[in-house]
Amino acid sequence: MDNSFDVLMVGHFAKDELIVDGKGEISSGGGVYYGSIALRQLGLKVAVATRLHADDFPRLGELCRAGVEVFATPAQQTSGIANYYQSHDMERRVCKLMGFAGTMSIDEIPELPVKVIMVSGIIAGEVDLPTLKLLAQRAPLALDVQGFVRVPEGDDLVFKPWPDMVEGLQQVTYLKVDRAEAEHLTGETDLYAACQKLASYGPKEIILTQNSGPLVYADGNFFHAPFKPRSLAGRTGRGDTCFSSYIGRRLSAGPEESTRWAAAVTSLKQEKPGPWYGPLEEAEALMHQL
């Protein structure tokens, strides 16, 4: 029996609240949720290591039904974020902290034969630098910087510099940032200059997500593909889906094709709340139009 995996995702499974025009709804969330299901649609073998309150373990059933292997540790709280939107502008949101499941220890992350490890945190403190270094010894690391710069202050989530950024980014092969994070971390408002500066710290590829589509910097070249969603009803989880679909395709294709694939999958995901469940053919057809 083959016990190897394509991707191991590490981060908190979240129980979020989405509030649009004052009406709230509880939903599952987090990079490991949106990302692992999108990766499964590619036919990849995916594992998730996560922490959450035991009462919320039933929420992991959706991942299991999708074919994801889940390694969960009980925590005192389940991480969660309240996302406030106005329906006329689903690009802008206000985020409030609802819970935090604590820091993951290296013992909670199974040592599996794996092609890439994705550290997909949502809140700073989920994974510390020593654990990051140990994971980098196991496999190439793909890291979403959100999980290192989105810091709780009371109920608020505020952007703060990552104190260990220089040493942390030396461990990373694929780095995902959004536009605001790229500007804050580098001081560059020019996104191309920001990508180059981030790459100078060590990451081989930079995946920058913004509302127009992903911008990728790899091998000294830039690649861009546009998002073409017909609605933004499924806006939450956009960055998580874009990053994971890029990494999943990147295991078998170059950065240019992987950029277009990520844009296609994420365009379709934004049209419906929840993770992207395919079909593959729809994403392939859209990719060839981008």
Residue pairs with C-beta under 8 A, 6 or more apart in sequence:
3 112
3 113
4 45
4 112
4 113
4 114
5 45
5 46
5 47
5 69
5 112
5 113
5 114
5 115
6 39
6 44
6 45
6 46
6 114
6 115
6 116
6 248
6 251
7 36
7 39
7 44
7 45
7 46
7 47
7 114
7 115
7 116
7 117
7 118
7 244
7 247
7 248
7 251
8 46
8 47
8 48
8 49
8 109
8 110
8 112
8 114
8 116
8 117
8 118
8 139
9 31
9 32
9 35
9 36
9 39
9 46
9 47
9 48
9 49
9 117
9 118
9 120
9 244
10 32
10 48
10 49
10 50
10 104
10 109
10 117
10 118
10 119
10 120
10 121
10 127
10 135
11 30
11 31
11 32
11 50
11 118
11 119
11 120
11 121
11 122
11 126
11 127
11 144
11 147
12 30
12 32
12 50
12 51
12 52
12 78
12 79
12 100
12 101
12 104
12 121
12 122
12 123
12 126
13 28
13 29
13 30
13 32
13 33
13 48
13 50
13 51
13 52
13 56
13 59
13 60
13 72
13 78
13 79
14 28
14 29
14 30
14 33
14 78
14 79
14 80
14 81
14 122
15 26
15 27
15 28
15 29
15 52
15 56
15 59
15 78
15 79
15 80
15 98
15 99
16 26
16 27
16 28
16 29
16 30
16 80
16 81
16 82
16 83
16 98
16 236
17 24
17 25
17 26
17 27
17 80
17 81
17 82
17 83
17 98
18 24
18 25
18 27
18 83
18 85
18 236
18 273
19 25
19 82
19 83
19 84
19 85
20 85
20 86
20 87
20 90
21 85
21 86
21 87
24 82
27 236
27 273
27 274
28 59
28 62
29 80
29 81
29 122
29 236
29 237
30 50
30 79
30 120
30 122
30 240
31 118
31 120
31 121
31 122
31 144
31 146
31 147
31 240
31 243
31 244
32 48
32 50
32 63
32 120
33 62
33 63
33 237
33 240
33 275
34 237
34 240
34 241
34 244
34 269
34 275
34 276
35 118
35 120
35 240
35 241
35 243
35 244
36 46
36 48
36 63
36 66
36 68
36 244
37 62
37 63
37 66
37 68
37 275
37 276
37 277
38 241
38 244
38 245
38 248
38 265
38 269
38 275
38 276
39 46
39 244
39 245
39 247
39 248
40 46
40 66
40 67
40 68
41 265
41 276
41 277
41 278
41 279
41 280
42 245
42 248
42 249
42 280
44 248
44 251
45 69
46 67
46 68
46 69
47 68
47 69
47 70
47 71
47 110
47 112
47 114
48 63
48 68
48 69
48 70
48 71
49 71
49 72
49 73
49 104
49 108
49 109
49 110
50 60
50 70
50 71
50 72
50 73
50 104
51 72
51 73
51 74
51 75
51 79
51 101
51 102
51 104
51 108
51 126
52 59
52 60
52 72
52 74
52 75
52 78
52 79
52 101
53 74
53 75
53 76
53 77
53 78
53 99
53 101
54 74
55 78
56 78
57 72
57 74
60 70
60 72
63 70
64 70
66 275
66 277
71 108
71 109
71 110
73 104
73 108
75 101
75 102
76 101
76 102
77 99
77 100
77 101
77 102
78 99
78 101
79 98
79 99
79 100
79 101
79 122
79 123
79 126
80 97
80 98
80 99
81 95
81 96
81 97
81 98
81 122
81 123
81 157
82 95
82 96
82 97
82 98
83 93
83 94
83 95
83 236
84 93
84 94
84 95
84 96
85 92
85 93
85 235
86 92
90 232
90 233
90 235
91 211
91 232
91 235
95 157
96 155
96 156
96 157
97 123
97 152
97 154
97 155
97 156
97 157
100 123
100 125
100 152
101 126
102 125
103 125
103 126
103 127
103 128
104 126
104 127
104 131
105 131
106 130
106 131
106 134
106 135
109 131
109 135
111 138
114 138
114 139
115 139
115 140
115 251
116 139
116 140
116 141
116 142
116 173
116 174
116 247
116 251
117 135
117 138
117 139
117 140
117 141
117 142
118 141
118 142
118 143
118 144
118 243
118 244
118 247
119 127
119 132
119 135
119 141
119 142
119 143
119 144
119 147
120 144
120 147
120 240
120 243
120 244
121 127
121 144
121 146
121 147
121 148
122 146
122 147
122 150
123 147
123 150
123 151
123 152
123 157
124 147
124 148
124 149
124 150
124 151
124 152
124 160
124 162
125 151
125 152
126 147
127 135
127 147
127 148
129 164
129 167
129 168
132 141
132 143
132 168
132 171
133 171
135 141
135 171
136 171
136 172
140 173
140 174
141 171
141 172
141 173
141 174
142 172
142 173
142 174
142 175
142 176
142 243
142 247
143 168
143 171
143 172
143 174
143 175
143 176
144 176
144 239
144 240
144 243
145 162
145 175
145 176
145 177
145 181
145 185
146 176
146 178
146 181
146 239
148 162
148 164
148 165
148 168
149 159
149 160
149 161
149 162
149 181
149 184
149 185
150 157
150 158
150 159
151 157
151 158
151 159
151 160
159 180
159 181
159 184
161 184
161 185
162 168
162 185
165 185
165 201
166 201
169 175
169 198
169 201
169 202
169 203
170 201
170 202
171 202
172 202
172 203
173 203
173 204
173 205
174 203
174 204
174 205
174 207
174 246
174 247
174 250
175 198
175 199
175 203
175 205
175 206
175 207
176 207
176 208
176 209
176 239
176 242
176 243
177 185
177 194
177 198
177 206
177 207
177 208
177 209
178 208
178 209
178 210
178 239
179 191
179 208
179 209
179 210
182 188
182 191
182 194
182 195
182 198
182 208
183 189
183 194
185 194
185 198
186 193
186 194
186 197
186 198
188 194
188 197
191 208
191 210
191 215
192 215
192 217
192 222
194 208
195 206
195 208
195 215
195 217
195 222
196 217
198 206
199 205
199 206
199 217
204 218
205 216
205 217
205 218
205 250
205 255
206 216
206 217
206 218
207 214
207 215
207 216
207 242
207 243
207 246
207 262
208 214
208 215
208 216
208 217
209 238
209 239
209 242
209 243
211 227
212 226
212 227
213 224
213 225
213 226
213 227
213 263
214 224
214 225
214 242
214 246
214 259
214 262
214 263
214 266
215 222
215 223
215 224
216 222
216 223
216 224
216 246
216 255
216 258
216 259
217 223
218 255
219 255
221 255
223 255
223 256
223 259
224 259
225 259
225 260
225 262
225 263
225 264
225 290
226 263
226 290
227 263
227 266
227 267
227 270
228 263
228 267
228 286
228 289
228 290
229 267
229 268
229 270
229 271
230 271
231 270
231 271
232 270
232 271
233 270
233 271
233 272
233 273
234 269
234 270
234 271
234 272
234 273
234 274
235 270
236 273
237 269
237 274
237 275
238 266
238 269
238 270
241 265
241 266
241 269
241 275
241 276
242 262
242 263
242 265
242 266
243 262
245 261
245 262
245 265
245 266
245 276
246 258
246 259
246 261
246 262
247 258
249 257
249 258
249 261
249 262
250 258
253 261
257 287
260 287
260 290
261 283
261 287
263 287
263 290
264 283
264 284
264 286
264 287
264 290
265 276
265 283
266 276
267 286
268 276
268 282
268 283
268 286
269 275
269 276
